Amino acid sequence: MMNLDLSKYMYTQTWFVNSEIRKNLFRNISKNNKINMLEIGCFEGLSSCAFSDNILNNPESTLDCVDPYILSGTNQEISSRNITLKTEQIFKHNINISKNAPKVSYHKMMSNEFFKTNKKMFNLIYIDGCHEPNFIKDDMENSFSFLKTGGIMWMDDYGGGHAGEIKICMDNWLVNYKGKYKLIHKGYQLAIQKL
C-alpha cells in the first residue's frame, strides 16, 4: 500500500485514501524503477502526493499532473467534482511539500490540449478526469497512445455513478482494444497493462 501522511497535507475530501490503486499498485510496479507517470484529474492533490511520496524514488522518475481547475457552477463546467477557488491552491501547496516535488510538473489545461503537444511516453497513467463519457473515451484513447508497452493505465470510477455510463464507456473501450492489453484489476477502479 502507498503511504499517505494525512497530517502533512491540506484537503477537504479523502476519496483517494481508500482507493484501489493506493492499495494495489505495488503488486504491479516497483517503486524504485524509473517511472514516467501521467495523472489526469488531480483535485487537491492527495493522489499526486501519494505518487510523489511513494513511486518517484528513482532519480529519473517524473509525474505530469493535468487538471484545468474549471470552477463548479460556471458555464465552462464539465466536471462533477466540487472545484472551488481554493482547490488549485490546495493542490499546489500539497505538491510543493511532497517528497519528490521537483519531479512533478503541473499542466493547467484540458487533457485533450495536453495530448496535442505531449511528446513523452509513460509507464503509468492514472485517469480520474471528467466523468462525461466522451471525455472518458478520449482520455483512455489518448492515454493508451502515450503508454509504453508493458505500461499500466489505471482508471477511477469504473464502478461509479452516472447511471452506469462510466462503466459502459470503459467496457466499450475494452471491447474495441481487445488483444492490445491485459486486464490486471477490476473493481470500483479498472486497470490494464499494455501488450
N, C-alpha and C positions, 0 to 999 in steps of 0.2 A: 504494500500500500504506500502511496505517496504521502510523505509527511506534509502537514499544513498547520503552522502555528497561528491559530486564530487570534491569539493575544497580540500578535505583531501587526496585524493588518486591520484596515477600516473596511466595513461592509454593512449593508442593510439586509442582504439576502445570503443564505448559506446553501444555495442549491448544489454547489459543487461538492460540499463536504461528504455527502453520501453517494456520489456519482459512481457509476460502474467503472469508468476509466480510471478514477483515482484508486479504486480497489484492485483492478485487474491489469493495468497497463504493464507492470513489471513481469507479468507472465509472458509478454510478447516482445519486450525490448530490454536491453541492458543500459542502465543509466550512465555507464562510463564510456559507451561508444559515441562516436561523433554523430550527432543528431541535428539535422536541419528541420525545424518544426514550423508549421503554419497553424495559427488559430484564427478561425473566422467567428467573430462574435465574442467579445471579451467582457462585457458588462463592467463590473467593478474590479475585475482582475484576480479574483481568488483562484480561478483555474490557471491563469497566466503565471501567477506567483508560485503555485504548486509546481508547474512545469519548470520555471526558473530555478526554484529551490531544489528540485529533485533530478531533472534529466539534462541539465545543461552543464554537467560537470566536466565534460571533455573541453579542452581549450578552444576547439574549433566548432563547438555546437552553437546553434543560433535559434532564436524564436522570433517569428514575424507575427505580430498581432494586428488584425484588421477589424475595425469597427467604425462605422460612420458617426455614431452617437447622435442619431436624429431624435430630437425630443418627442416624447409621447404627447399626443394631443395636437400635434402640428399637422399641416396639410401634407407634409412630406413623410408622415409616419408610415412605416412599413413593418414595424416590429410589434409583437405583442408584449414586449417587456416594458418595464416602467423606467424609462430613461428620463432623468431629471437634469437640471443644470449642474448638479454635483457629481453625477455618475462618472463623467470623464475625469474630473479632478480626483475622485477616489481611485480610479484606475491608475492614473499617473503617479499618485502618491504611493500606492501599493507596489507598483513595478519598480519605482525608484529605490525602495528599501528591500527588494527581493535579493536573494543570494547572488544571482548572476545577472543583475540589472544591465551591465554594459553589453550583454549578448542579446538583449531584447530590443527589437525595432518595432515602432508603432506607426501604423498607417491609418490615418483618419479618412476613410473612404469606403465606398461600397465595394464588396468583394469583386464584382464584375469589373470595376475600374482597376482594382489591384491586379487582377489577372491579365489585363490588357498590356501592362508594362513589365510584369514579373518575368525574370529570366532564371530564377533559382528553382532547383528541383528539391523536393522534400522527402524525408524518410518517414515523417509522421505529420498527419494533418487532422486537426480536431475541428469539426464543423458544428457550431452552435449559433448560427446566424439567424436571419429572418426565417420565420416558420411558415411563410406562404409557399405553396407547392412549387410555383415557378422559380422562386429563389432557391429552394432546396435542390431542385433538379439542376439548376445552373451551378450551384456550389459543388455538388457532387461531380458533375461532368468536368468542370474546370479543375477541381482539385485532383481528380484522377489523372488528368493530363499532365499535371506537375508532380505526380507521385512517382518516386523511383520504384523500379522493380524490387519486390520484397518489402516495400514500404507499407505503412499502416494508415488507413483512413478510418477515423472513429467519428460517428455521428451521434449527437444527443437527440433526445425527444422522439426516438423511434416508436416508443410506446405511449407517446404523449397525446395531447388533446386535438382540437380542431376536427372532432368527429372522425378520427382515424385518418384524416387526409395526409398527415405526415407519414404514417406507416405505408399507406397506399403508394405515395410518391416514391418512397425509398424502395419498396418492393418492386415497383415498376422499373426503377433504375437497376436493381439487382438482376431482373429478368433480361433487360437489354444488354447488360455487360457480362452475362453468364459465360463462364470459361476464362474470364480475364482476372478473376480474383478467387481467394479462398475466404470463406466466412469464418471469422475467428471469435466473434462474440455476438450474441443476440439476446436481448433482454429489453429493459427500458431504453438502452442505448444499443447501437449497432456498429460492428467493426469488421473490416475486411482487410486482407493483405493482398497486394497486387502481385499477380503471377508474371 
